[in-house]
Amino acid sequence: MGIRKYKPTSAGRRAGSVSDFLDCTHPLENKPEKSLLVPKRKTGGRNNQGVICVRFRGGGHKQMYRLIDFKRNKKDGMPAKVIQIEYDPNRSPRIALIQYEDGVKAYILAPVGLKAGDTVMSGEEAEPRLGNCLPMSRIPLGMTIHNVELQPGRGGQIGRSAGCSVTLTAREADWVQITLPSGEVRRLSSKCRASLGMMSNPDHMNISIGKAGRKRWMGRKPHNRGVSMNPVNHPMGGGEGRTAGGRHPCSPTGVPSKGGKTRKKRKPSSKSIIRRRRPGAHYGSN
């Protein structure tokens, strides 16, 4: 895996870069499993009533959604062979197509180092090896994990982006402690499952978009500033000529966009946080 740069035949080519897809089994062609594809309808940021809830969304290339098995609890104890590593347009890491001994195929998130021909397994009997999924009560301390469950049987929710990894740091009775990439320490049930290894495609963060049109291919429209709007459209709008806003940056509904706390004070999962992540440099500027 790596980054590919083209000859500077244009301004967009000069500044942009792409992945070389060498970590995929078929880097020059896309061969997804058709039985695991479902249509993906675009919303344009609108809800079921047609109201825009997420701004600056729309257009983009057509995509088919790959059905990913985040739970990995249907075939416990049954080995599965990795058929191929594929590119997924719906997420930043790579995905792996696996086939169990009974012929059933499934997609899973692919960690770094997993390749076609390897064998993976899930369940309490699985060994703590790369790509295997097992309860955190059976995972040795200090191991790097991904696709971590917050509640047993709910499916992985943490550590699913490219290059992301979570560390299992402590275990006591029926509880474990994990350290997230942000530095936050959480307490989870030891029955929660996780997969071994670090997420694939770690060079994703080093890719340069290069031009605005490439963002349009991804379904992202131009993001205009609040100070350029009218007062009826944004709290920072209005004024004669160009203005600095007159207040701290915020959304159209007045929610602070830099440093403001938006987490619910009585959120049930707050009791699971042992140590909060370190705030950014802009924290407290408001």
C-alpha positions as CSV (number, residue, x, y, z in Angstrom):
1,M,0.0,0.0,0.0
2,G,1.1,3.5,-0.7
3,I,0.4,6.8,-2.3
4,R,0.6,7.4,-6.1
5,K,1.3,10.8,-7.7
6,Y,0.8,11.6,-11.3
7,K,2.7,13.9,-13.7
8,P,1.6,17.5,-13.2
9,T,-0.4,17.8,-16.4
10,S,-2.8,20.1,-14.7
11,A,-3.2,22.0,-11.4
12,G,-5.4,19.3,-10.0
13,R,-3.0,16.5,-11.0
14,R,-0.1,18.4,-9.5
15,A,-1.7,18.8,-6.1
16,G,-3.6,15.5,-5.9
17,S,-2.6,12.0,-5.0
18,V,-4.4,8.6,-4.9
19,S,-3.9,5.3,-3.3
20,D,-2.0,2.7,-5.3
21,F,-4.4,-0.1,-4.2
22,L,-1.6,-2.6,-4.0
23,D,-3.0,-4.0,-0.8
24,C,-6.0,-5.2,-2.8
25,T,-6.0,-8.6,-4.4
26,H,-7.1,-7.2,-7.8
27,P,-5.8,-3.6,-7.8
28,L,-6.7,-2.8,-11.4
29,E,-10.2,-4.1,-11.4
30,N,-13.2,-4.2,-9.1
31,K,-14.7,-7.7,-8.5
32,P,-17.2,-7.4,-5.6
33,E,-19.4,-10.3,-4.6
34,K,-22.8,-9.6,-6.2
35,S,-24.8,-11.5,-3.6
36,L,-23.5,-9.1,-0.9
37,L,-24.4,-5.9,-2.8
38,V,-27.5,-3.8,-2.2
39,P,-28.5,-0.5,-3.8
40,K,-27.6,2.7,-2.0
41,R,-30.0,5.5,-2.4
42,K,-28.7,9.1,-2.1
43,T,-30.6,11.4,0.3
44,G,-28.9,14.7,-0.5
45,G,-28.8,15.4,3.2
46,R,-32.7,15.4,3.4
47,N,-34.9,13.5,5.9
48,N,-38.1,11.6,5.1
49,Q,-40.0,14.9,4.9
50,G,-37.6,16.5,2.4
51,V,-36.0,18.9,4.9
52,I,-32.3,19.4,4.6
53,C,-30.8,18.2,7.9
54,V,-27.2,18.0,6.7
55,R,-26.0,20.8,4.6
56,F,-23.7,20.7,1.5
57,R,-24.6,17.1,0.5
58,G,-25.7,16.0,-3.0
59,G,-24.6,14.4,-6.2
60,G,-21.6,12.2,-6.3
61,H,-20.8,8.9,-8.1
62,K,-23.2,6.0,-7.9
63,Q,-22.3,3.4,-5.3
64,M,-23.4,-0.1,-4.2
65,Y,-23.4,-0.8,-0.5
66,R,-21.4,-3.9,0.6
67,L,-23.0,-5.8,3.5
68,I,-20.4,-6.0,6.2
69,D,-20.6,-8.5,9.0
70,F,-19.8,-6.3,12.1
71,K,-21.1,-8.9,14.6
72,R,-19.3,-12.0,13.4
73,N,-21.3,-14.3,15.7
74,K,-23.2,-16.4,13.2
75,K,-20.4,-18.9,12.4
76,D,-18.6,-19.3,15.7
77,G,-15.9,-22.0,15.6
78,M,-16.0,-22.4,11.9
79,P,-12.9,-21.4,9.9
80,A,-13.2,-19.1,6.9
81,K,-10.8,-18.6,4.1
82,V,-10.0,-15.1,2.8
83,I,-10.9,-15.0,-0.9
84,Q,-9.8,-11.5,-1.7
85,I,-9.1,-8.0,-0.3
86,E,-11.3,-5.4,-1.9
87,Y,-11.8,-1.6,-2.1
88,D,-15.0,-0.3,-0.5
89,P,-16.3,3.1,-1.7
90,N,-18.4,3.4,1.5
91,R,-15.5,3.4,4.0
92,S,-11.9,4.3,4.3
93,P,-10.3,0.9,5.1
94,R,-10.3,-2.2,2.9
95,I,-12.7,-5.1,3.3
96,A,-12.1,-8.8,3.0
97,L,-14.4,-11.4,1.3
98,I,-14.3,-14.6,3.3
99,Q,-16.0,-18.0,2.7
100,Y,-16.8,-20.4,5.5
101,E,-16.5,-24.2,5.2
102,D,-20.2,-24.5,4.5
103,G,-19.9,-22.2,1.5
104,V,-21.4,-19.0,3.0
105,K,-19.6,-15.8,2.0
106,A,-19.4,-12.6,4.0
107,Y,-17.6,-9.3,4.1
108,I,-15.5,-8.3,7.1
109,L,-13.2,-5.3,7.8
110,A,-9.7,-6.1,6.7
111,P,-6.7,-5.4,9.1
112,V,-3.2,-4.6,8.0
113,G,-1.4,-7.8,6.9
114,L,-4.5,-9.8,6.0
115,K,-4.2,-11.2,2.5
116,A,-6.0,-13.7,0.2
117,G,-5.5,-17.3,1.3
118,D,-5.4,-16.6,5.1
119,T,-7.8,-18.3,7.5
120,V,-9.9,-16.4,10.0
121,M,-12.3,-17.6,12.7
122,S,-14.6,-16.1,15.3
123,G,-15.8,-17.3,18.7
124,E,-14.4,-18.1,22.1
125,E,-12.4,-21.0,20.6
126,A,-10.6,-18.8,18.2
127,E,-6.9,-18.1,18.7
128,P,-5.8,-14.5,19.3
129,R,-4.4,-14.1,15.7
130,L,-4.7,-11.4,13.1
131,G,-8.2,-11.1,11.7
132,N,-9.9,-13.4,14.3
133,C,-12.8,-12.1,16.3
134,L,-13.3,-13.2,19.9
135,P,-14.6,-11.8,23.3
136,M,-12.2,-9.5,25.0
137,S,-12.1,-11.9,28.0
138,R,-10.0,-14.2,25.7
139,I,-7.8,-11.5,24.2
140,P,-4.3,-11.0,25.9
141,L,-3.7,-7.6,27.4
142,G,-1.8,-5.1,25.3
143,M,-3.1,-6.4,22.0
144,T,-4.1,-4.1,19.2
145,I,-7.8,-4.5,18.3
146,H,-10.4,-3.0,16.0
147,N,-14.2,-3.2,15.4
148,V,-14.9,-3.1,19.1
149,E,-18.4,-3.6,20.5
150,L,-19.8,-1.2,23.0
151,Q,-22.6,-3.7,24.0
152,P,-22.4,-7.5,23.7
153,G,-24.0,-8.7,20.5
154,R,-24.6,-5.2,19.0
155,G,-21.7,-5.3,16.6
156,G,-18.5,-3.4,16.3
157,Q,-18.8,0.4,16.6
158,I,-15.3,1.6,17.6
159,G,-12.1,1.4,15.6
160,R,-13.5,1.0,12.1
161,S,-11.7,3.8,10.1
162,A,-8.5,3.4,8.1
163,G,-5.4,3.0,10.2
164,C,-7.3,3.1,13.5
165,S,-6.5,0.8,16.4
166,V,-7.6,0.3,20.0
167,T,-5.5,-1.1,22.8
168,L,-6.8,-3.5,25.4
169,T,-5.1,-2.2,28.5
170,A,-6.6,-3.8,31.6
171,R,-9.1,-6.5,32.8
172,E,-10.8,-6.9,36.1
173,A,-13.7,-9.3,36.9
174,D,-16.3,-8.9,34.1
175,W,-14.9,-5.6,32.8
176,V,-12.1,-4.5,30.6
177,Q,-10.5,-1.2,29.8
178,I,-9.6,0.0,26.3
179,T,-7.6,3.0,25.2
180,L,-8.9,4.8,22.1
181,P,-6.7,6.7,19.6
182,S,-7.8,10.0,21.1
183,G,-6.5,9.0,24.5
184,E,-9.9,8.3,26.0
185,V,-10.1,5.3,28.3
186,R,-13.4,3.4,28.4
187,R,-14.7,0.5,30.5
188,L,-16.6,-2.2,28.6
189,S,-18.0,-5.6,29.4
190,S,-15.6,-8.5,28.8
191,K,-18.3,-10.2,26.7
192,C,-17.9,-7.5,24.0
193,R,-16.2,-8.8,20.9
194,A,-13.3,-7.3,19.0
195,S,-11.1,-8.3,16.1
196,L,-7.4,-8.5,16.2
197,G,-5.1,-6.2,14.4
198,M,-5.0,-2.6,13.1
199,M,-7.3,-1.3,10.4
200,S,-6.0,-1.4,6.9
201,N,-5.1,1.4,4.5
202,P,-3.2,3.6,7.1
203,D,-2.0,5.9,4.3
204,H,-5.6,7.2,3.7
205,M,-4.8,10.3,5.8
206,N,-1.9,11.2,3.5
207,I,-4.0,11.4,0.3
208,S,-4.4,14.9,-1.1
209,I,-7.7,15.6,-2.9
210,G,-6.1,18.0,-5.3
211,K,-9.1,19.8,-6.7
212,A,-12.7,20.7,-5.8
213,G,-14.2,18.5,-8.4
214,R,-12.9,15.4,-6.7
215,K,-15.0,16.3,-3.7
216,R,-18.0,16.6,-5.9
217,W,-17.5,13.1,-7.0
218,M,-17.7,12.1,-3.3
219,G,-21.1,13.8,-2.9
220,R,-19.7,17.0,-1.1
221,K,-20.9,20.4,-2.3
222,P,-19.1,23.7,-1.7
223,H,-19.3,24.9,1.9
224,N,-20.0,28.6,2.0
225,R,-19.3,30.7,5.0
226,G,-21.8,31.9,7.5
227,V,-20.6,35.5,7.3
228,S,-21.4,35.6,3.6
229,M,-25.1,34.8,4.2
230,N,-28.0,37.1,5.1
231,P,-29.0,37.5,8.8
232,V,-32.2,35.4,8.2
233,N,-30.0,32.5,7.1
234,H,-27.2,32.5,9.7
235,P,-26.4,34.1,13.0
236,M,-23.2,35.5,11.6
237,G,-24.7,36.9,8.5
238,G,-25.4,40.5,7.4
239,G,-23.4,43.7,7.8
240,E,-22.2,46.2,5.3
241,G,-19.4,44.8,3.2
242,R,-17.2,42.0,4.5
243,T,-17.4,41.4,8.3
244,A,-15.5,39.2,10.8
245,G,-18.8,37.8,12.1
246,G,-18.9,39.6,15.4
247,R,-19.2,36.4,17.4
248,H,-17.6,33.0,17.8
249,P,-18.1,30.6,14.9
250,C,-21.3,28.7,15.1
251,S,-23.8,26.7,13.0
252,P,-27.1,28.2,11.6
253,T,-28.8,27.0,14.8
254,G,-26.3,28.8,17.1
255,V,-24.3,25.7,18.2
256,P,-20.6,26.6,18.6
257,S,-18.5,25.0,15.9
258,K,-15.1,25.3,17.5
259,G,-14.6,24.2,21.1
260,G,-18.2,24.1,22.2
261,K,-19.4,21.0,24.1
262,T,-22.3,19.2,22.3
263,R,-22.3,16.0,24.2
264,K,-25.5,15.3,26.3
265,K,-24.7,15.8,30.0
266,R,-26.8,12.8,31.1
267,K,-25.9,10.4,28.3
268,P,-26.0,6.8,29.6
269,S,-22.6,5.9,28.2
270,S,-20.8,8.7,30.1
271,K,-20.5,6.4,33.1
272,S,-18.3,4.1,31.0
273,I,-15.7,6.8,30.3
274,I,-12.9,6.5,32.8
275,R,-10.6,9.2,31.4
276,R,-11.8,11.7,28.8
277,R,-9.8,12.5,25.7
278,R,-7.5,15.5,25.7
279,P,-9.2,18.6,24.4
280,G,-7.9,20.4,21.3
281,A,-5.8,23.5,21.2
282,H,-8.9,25.7,20.6
283,Y,-10.6,24.4,23.7
284,G,-11.5,27.3,26.1
285,S,-11.2,30.0,23.4
286,N,-14.9,30.5,23.5
